[in-house]
Amino acid sequence: MPAIPISLDPAAPFGPAEFQALLDVSRETLAAFETYAELLRRWQKAINLVGPKTLDQLWRRHFYDSAQLLPLAPPGAKVWIDLGSGAGFPGLVLALLGAAEVHLVESDGRKTVFLEETARILKLPVTVHRGRIESLIGLPAPDVITARALAPLSKLLDYGARLAGRETVGLFLKGQDFEKELTEAGKSRTLALDRLASQSDPAGVILRIKRFGHA
């Protein structure tokens, strides 16, 4: 997948055509994303998968936001663990774009059913794990751990430390309050991370974690 451009006007129209043009995905992959969008809208009527006001911005706010993580992973990354997957962001999106082995972790039973059904229909290489992160056992050491809108950074680092191997990288999508989270997390840890501009949200960042251990 080509590098995603840094500038993207958040007020500009953004749908399947723009998504395909920016990411250079195949027609088959785009069709799979359209099926994903249809499933999400259908299930949203029964369970709250995403904020209702974001459905009109699905392709930018959820699909594109998640997709920007793929080129930030280490070369050759194979195993991904997505914490608090919810409606599949970013984990299902990354699987659709070619992530080889994706583990989706979600504690809400209804959301895990949605994830399992969507993965089955789209024939994706994902495994859905129902339960709290603290109780997970038997997961492979991941190359990448991802999370989006799940918990403050300090909590994400605790979660990651339970699962990470020596070379595991974290990719966490964060909003405009990320500086407060960095300050709080830095009180008990020596942080090793990159701050990367979000290319879907002018106020957001991606925190690329290089080490999960405590100081």
N, C-alpha and C positions, 0 to 999 in steps of 0.2 A: 504494500500500500504506500503511495507517495506521502511525503511529509505534508501535514495539513497547514494551509496558509495561516499566518498570524492575524491578519486583519479580516474581520467579518462583521459587517454592519448588523447589529442585533435587530434593527427595525426593518431590514429588508425581507421580502418574502423568502420563505425557505421551506421547501417540500421535497418530494422524491427526486425531482429533476436536479435540484441544487445539491442534494445529498450525493447523488450519483456523480455529478460533475466534479465535486470537490474530492471525493474519495476514489473515483475511478473504479467503482465496483462493476461487476458484470451484470447483465440483464437478469441472470438467474438469482444473483445475490440480492439485487434490488427487489425482485419479485418476492423473495423470502422476507425481506423487511416489510413489504406491503402486507403480506400475510400476518406477520407479527403485529403490525399496527391494527389490522382488522380484529385480531384476537384480543388485543389489549382493550380496544374500544368496546368490544362485546362483553368481556368480563368486567370491565369497569362499571357496568350497569348493576352488577351484583355485589362486587367488593371494591373497596377503595384502593386501587393499585397505584395511582398517581394523583396528584392534586388536580381536581377537575378543570381548573383554569389553565392547566398546562397542556391539555389535550390538543388544543389548537396549535401548539408549538411543539408537537411531539417530535418532529424530525430534527429540529434544532436543539430543543431543550433536553431531550432524552437520548435520541439515537446519535446525533452528532457529538453531544457532550460526552457520551460514553466512548465513541469511536476514537476520540483524540488520544486515548491512553495507549492504543496498540503500538504506535511507533516509538513510544517512550520506554517500552520494556527492553530488557537486555537482549541482545541478539541470540536467537535460538531458544528463547523462552518457550517452554512446553507446558508446564503445569501451572495453572492459575487457580487461586482460591478467591472467590468473591464473597465478601462478608455482608450480610444483610441485603441479599439480592433483591428483595421486594418484587418488583415487576420485571426484573431481569437486567437492571442497569447498575453497573456496566457489563456484567458477566455474559448475558445472552447475546448482547451486541458484539462483544469481543469474539464469542464463539462463531457467530455468523460471519465475522470478518476473517476467520482463519485461526484463532487461538486453538491449539491442538487438544488440550485436555482441561476442561473447566469444571470446577467444583463450586456449586452455588449453595450458600449457607443461608437459611431463612428459618426463623422460629415460628412464623405465622402459618398455620396449617393450610388455610385457604390459598395463601400465596404460593405455598409449595406445590399445591395441586395445579395452579396456573402455570408455574414454571415447568413442571413435569409434562403437562399436556402440550405446551408450546414447544418444548424441546423435542417431544415425540413427533409432532406434526412437521416440524422443520428439520427433523433428523440431525440434530446437533450432538456433538461429542461432549455432553455435559452430564454431570451427576448431581442430583439435588439432595442436599442433606437437611433434614428437618430437625431443628433443635437449637438450643442456645450455644453460642460459640464456646462458652466456658466448659461445656460438656462434650465437645467433640473429641473423638478418639479415632485413631487409625487413618487419618488423612495423610497423603504423601507430602513430603517437604516440598513446598511450592517454589517455583521460580519467581512468581509474582503474587502478591496479595493486593486486592483492590477493595475499595469501599467508597460509597457515595451517599452522603446525607444519612449516615448511620450514627455516629457518636463523635464527641470531641477527640482531638488528636491524642491526648494522653491515654484515653481508653482504647483507641485504635492501636496504639503502640503496645499496650498490655495484651490485647487480642493477638496482635502479630507475633509477639514474643513467644506465645504458646505454640505457634504453628511454624514459625520461620526456621529455615536452615541457615547455614553460614552465608550463603550467597543470595538469599531471598531479598527481593526489592519490593517496596510498597509503593503503590500509586493511589493516592487519596485525593478525590475531588473535594475542594473546599470553597466556601463562600467568602463574603466580605469580612467576616470576623476572624479570619484565619490568624491574624497577628496575635490576638488574645489567646488563641489556642496554642500558638507557638510559645508564648511567654509562660503559660501555665505548664505546658509539657516540659519546658526547659528547666523548671525548678527542681526536677528530680532525675533528669537525664542529660547526658551530653548528646545533643541532636546532631545527626549526620544526614543532611537532606538537601535537595535542590528545590527551589521555588520556581515553578514554571507558570507562565501566563496561561490562563484558560483561553481557548480560542472559540468558545461558545458563549462565554459569560464575561463581559468586560470587568466585572467586579470579583471574579473568582480566580482561583489558582489551582494548580496541581502540585501536591507535595510528593516528591519522589524520595522515599525513605531508603537510606543506604545501610542502616543498622538498626535492629530492633532491641538490642540489649540495653539494660539500665546502666547508668554511670557507675 
